Amino acid sequence: MSAYKFDTQRLRAGYEPAQHNQAVSPPIYATASYDLRDVAHAASLFGIREVGNLYTRVGNPTVNVLEERVAALDGAAGAIALASGMAAITYTLLNIAEGGGRILTSPYLYGGSADSFKKLYPKFGIAFDYAKHILEPAKLAEEIRPDTKAIFVESISNPNTYLLDTDAIAKVAHAHGIPLIVDNTVATPYLYRPFEHGSDVIVYSATKGLNGHGNLIGGLVLESGKFEWSRLPQFNEKYYTLRTLDGEKRSFLERLPDFPFTGRIRFNYLNYFGAALSPFDAYLAIIGIETLSERLAKQSHNAETLANYLVSHPQVEWVRYPTLINDKSHVLYKRDFPNGAGGILSFGFKGTDDEREKFLNAVELIHYHVNIGDARTLIINSPQTTHGELEPGEKLVADIPENLIRISAGLEDPADLIDDLEQAFEAARA
Ligand SMILES: *Cc1c(COP(=O)(O)O)cnc(C)c1O
């Protein structure tokens, strides 16, 4: 299967009809548990000598199809699906920094990430440093401290579409023996494949572009198979549950050498913290991914059309979208994003707060709501909603001006979207 190209893999990877009663579409395995064939089979599963179906919290055949499919699209050595993007981020960061340490991160982050980094992780001994030089990776080394455990960034940032040079950031991370984690939610593997740019772990919210229909919450963690996890003591810790038949304790590196990172998340964090993805939602995600390429291509096209319309509009102060020649990410877009820049764009509304409110209340076709990556076009005033938890100084660092309006372009005819924006601008003037 791995010989097939991207567009074939997104339809076929990780699933063989012959193993599922010849069903062409992956079945939903709605079962909490699985019959154990006999006592020896049970012993083998509980001893994790065999990674098989035991209990849906730690694995399910429908969920496995999703994991293998996304792993194929990103060229991952291992993958695990979880109940949300936030669970994917949390388990990843705990798996690396459990016991305490620091994470060097980008200021350009999803609101939920930024807020949890500030409010929750410090209570678990994990502190975050917001890199001043994330756009100039040559200087990033200065910001790595002795107890920095990883670098965490978003490949395309939400809401202001900063693109990052993850090749250069990965080099800095590796020179210091630490992994680079990339949240690739906005890009999806259709637009950007972080393992080809040196990253070690990818996290996704499958809620957004991967699934693309705004009808589930889900997440994934992927590992490249290249990072030397023996650098972190927890990967060398020996567990009784991973013992050999002779009763010798083993570490995750010894037991699951091909995918120790996601394996450790599965058998420790997913097993005991329990954010399992439901098989039904895994099924929806699998169906969504069948049209990933077409959706992301059209959304990128629609976003570019909207950016070009907005850039010359008298009620628009500025537009951020990487295809625009003056955009701060245009050079990286040209270098690293041959398939497009994705569906997210933002603009600064020119006018009073009152006029901005009128504008948002006047959109009719475009949905006013907080999701992204949906098949429908969505609009939101991020600084007051999705990023409303950021304090004024934090918004400054994150470069989210108060008049920013974010659009997540969907699959409609762009002429209808422009008509809708135009009548909303008119309403704001009235
Ligand atoms: C939405 C989002 C998340 C969180 O994902 P959920 O599935 O909503 O938990 C994480 N990162 C980015 C970039 C997101 O857009």
The ligand as a Tripos MOL2 file, in Angstrom:
@<TRIPOS>MOLECULE
LIG
   15    15     1     0     0
SMALL
NO_CHARGES

@<TRIPOS>ATOM
      1 C1         -9.1170   23.2370   17.1640 C.3       1 LIG1
      2 C2         -7.6780   23.1580   17.3140 C.ar      1 LIG1
      3 C3         -7.1240   22.3910   18.3480 C.ar      1 LIG1
      4 C4         -7.9740   21.6510   19.3620 C.3       1 LIG1
      5 O1         -8.6980   20.6120   18.7740 O.3       1 LIG1
      6 P1        -10.0900   20.0410   19.3490 P.3       1 LIG1
      7 O2        -10.3780   18.8980   18.4370 O.co2     1 LIG1
      8 O3        -11.0940   21.1470   19.2670 O.co2     1 LIG1
      9 O4         -9.8340   19.6070   20.7500 O.co2     1 LIG1
     10 C5         -5.7430   22.3280   18.4170 C.ar      1 LIG1
     11 N1         -4.9490   22.9900   17.5530 N.ar      1 LIG1
     12 C6         -5.4640   23.7370   16.5540 C.ar      1 LIG1
     13 C7         -4.5320   24.4390   15.6250 C.3       1 LIG1
     14 C8         -6.8350   23.8500   16.4110 C.ar      1 LIG1
     15 O5         -7.3470   24.6160   15.4210 O.3       1 LIG1
@<TRIPOS>BOND
     1     1     2 1
     2     2     3 ar
     3     2    14 ar
     4     3     4 1
     5     3    10 ar
     6     4     5 1
     7     5     6 1
     8     6     7 2
     9     6     8 1
    10     6     9 1
    11    10    11 ar
    12    11    12 ar
    13    12    13 1
    14    12    14 ar
    15    14    15 1
@<TRIPOS>SUBSTRUCTURE
     1 LIG1         1 GROUP 0 **** ****
